Amino acid sequence: MSEYKLFSEFKLGDITLKNRVVMAPMTRSRAVEKNTANALIAEYYEQRSEAGLIITEGTSPSPNGLGYPRIPGLFNQQQVDGWRLVTEKVHEAGSKIFVQLMHTGAVGNVENLPEGAKVLSPSGLLVSGQMYVDGKGMQDHTVPSAMTTTEVKSTIQEYINAAKLAIEAGFDGVEIHGANGYLVEQFINPKANQRTDEYGGSIENRSRFAIEIAQGMADAIGKGKVGIRLSPFGVFNDMGEFEGIDEQFKYIAEAMNKIGIAYIHIVDHSHMGAPEVPQRVKDIIRNNFKGAYILSGGYNKERAENDLQANKGELVAFGVPFIANPDLVTRMKKDIALANPDQNTFYTPGVQGYTDYPKAD
Ligand SMILES: Cc1cc2nc3c(=O)[nH]c(=O)nc-3n(C[C@H](O)[C@H](O)[C@H](O)COP(=O)(O)O)c2cc1C
């Protein structure tokens, strides 16, 4: 199997990955105490350390970004200590780990937030659909308050501070969640961004939030430790196509290239019923960015190998397959059948459907 490119080493920014299999970021809602990672979360990631790189579940850089129940944060010392349990286990097991920084912005219910925190967004627009709240079930999203320019700037600082805390917690780097309709994409997409200050209006202005975060992180922790996830043409959380979308993603790719970040990670959820991400826009991003390109969405071993051989990307992320197959890399190497996960336990607290999936042997 060693001839497979998928199982070969790769140098990503400052680190060398033992293979090109990435564990995609997946929210699992097990941070039951004060939005802090814990020993159970450490065990879950340790079990999946065959991956060359693990990208954690979306983790908020701010109390305001904890829109979902039981998601972890990274803005205080307790959370740094919780995450250190995770990074130590993963490193002992021989893998590398980036934390995905996800501020939920308008996607959230205020009852999920800690005391004093608020649901914020670029323009205060209500997101359709509902949000789960423990003890109450599905509730409407909270109407967000439109961020002042001062709040935009302080939120950028929260991301940069979280990147510094990530290094303190032992992470190899950070991924900016610029996809799936959360705060960064709420700035990028004019459907959610109707601002008239320097963070809204033109392509340059709508990209500024993402770019200032990436630049600030690169300055604080090193450009080789920063990546970004993007979802052009994604429709989740009221996103979707808009005029000038190709130019917008070209501009962002060029800006990220100039900063010199380690990678761009593309979301493609067309296999889950989302609209096709046109190859044209994937090519625009790839052609304007010299760092690594992470493919994701509906991959299995053969498709991953084919796309790597065709030079469509350098790394391939697997999401759902990692849930029920902690030893996914071994299973792919040995062509062992994959187990199917129980969707009912994707976001429920506790070990069930989390750390209780066995390895094949
Ligand atoms: C339970 C679950 C939680 C997810 N949470 C996140 C998340 O926190 N951040 C993110 O960028 N994507 C998230 N995703 C999307 C995955 O990273 C990935 O893009 C998606 O599952 C498609 O890849 P796959 O076909 O290999 O599963 C999540 C997906 C699932 C199934």
The ligand as a MOL file (V3000), in Angstrom:
LIG
                    3D

  0  0  0     0  0            999 V3000
M  V30 BEGIN CTAB
M  V30 COUNTS 31 33 0 0 0
M  V30 BEGIN ATOM
M  V30 1 C -21.4320 15.6990 12.8940 0
M  V30 2 C -20.7940 16.6950 11.9870 0
M  V30 3 C -20.2840 17.8870 12.5000 0
M  V30 4 C -19.6290 18.8000 11.6750 0
M  V30 5 N -19.0830 19.9280 12.2330 0
M  V30 6 C -18.3050 20.7510 11.4790 0
M  V30 7 C -17.5650 21.8070 12.0780 0
M  V30 8 O -17.5660 22.0360 13.2970 0
M  V30 9 N -16.8040 22.5730 11.2620 0
M  V30 10 C -16.7290 22.3660 9.8970 0
M  V30 11 O -16.0280 23.1000 9.1950 0
M  V30 12 N -17.4220 21.3570 9.3110 0
M  V30 13 C -18.1700 20.5250 10.0670 0
M  V30 14 N -18.7920 19.4470 9.4770 0
M  V30 15 C -18.5740 19.1680 8.0330 0
M  V30 16 C -17.4080 18.1800 7.8440 0
M  V30 17 O -16.1690 18.7700 8.2030 0
M  V30 18 C -17.2900 17.7020 6.3810 0
M  V30 19 O -17.1130 18.8080 5.5330 0
M  V30 20 C -18.5210 16.9230 5.9330 0
M  V30 21 O -18.8740 15.9330 6.8820 0
M  V30 22 C -18.3170 16.2820 4.5580 0
M  V30 23 O -17.2410 15.3670 4.5740 0
M  V30 24 P -17.4870 13.7770 4.6630 0
M  V30 25 O -18.2930 13.3990 3.4660 0
M  V30 26 O -16.1080 13.1750 4.6200 0
M  V30 27 O -18.1990 13.5160 5.9360 0
M  V30 28 C -19.4910 18.5390 10.2850 0
M  V30 29 C -20.0310 17.3480 9.7620 0
M  V30 30 C -20.6560 16.4360 10.5890 0
M  V30 31 C -21.1780 15.1620 9.9920 0
M  V30 END ATOM
M  V30 BEGIN BOND
M  V30 1 1 1 2
M  V30 2 1 2 3
M  V30 3 2 2 30
M  V30 4 2 3 4
M  V30 5 1 4 5
M  V30 6 1 4 28
M  V30 7 2 5 6
M  V30 8 1 6 7
M  V30 9 1 6 13
M  V30 10 2 7 8
M  V30 11 1 7 9
M  V30 12 1 9 10
M  V30 13 2 10 11
M  V30 14 1 10 12
M  V30 15 2 12 13
M  V30 16 1 13 14
M  V30 17 1 14 15
M  V30 18 1 14 28
M  V30 19 1 15 16
M  V30 20 1 16 17
M  V30 21 1 16 18
M  V30 22 1 18 19
M  V30 23 1 18 20
M  V30 24 1 20 21
M  V30 25 1 20 22
M  V30 26 1 22 23
M  V30 27 1 23 24
M  V30 28 2 24 25
M  V30 29 1 24 26
M  V30 30 1 24 27
M  V30 31 2 28 29
M  V30 32 1 29 30
M  V30 33 1 30 31
M  V30 END BOND
M  V30 END CTAB
M  END
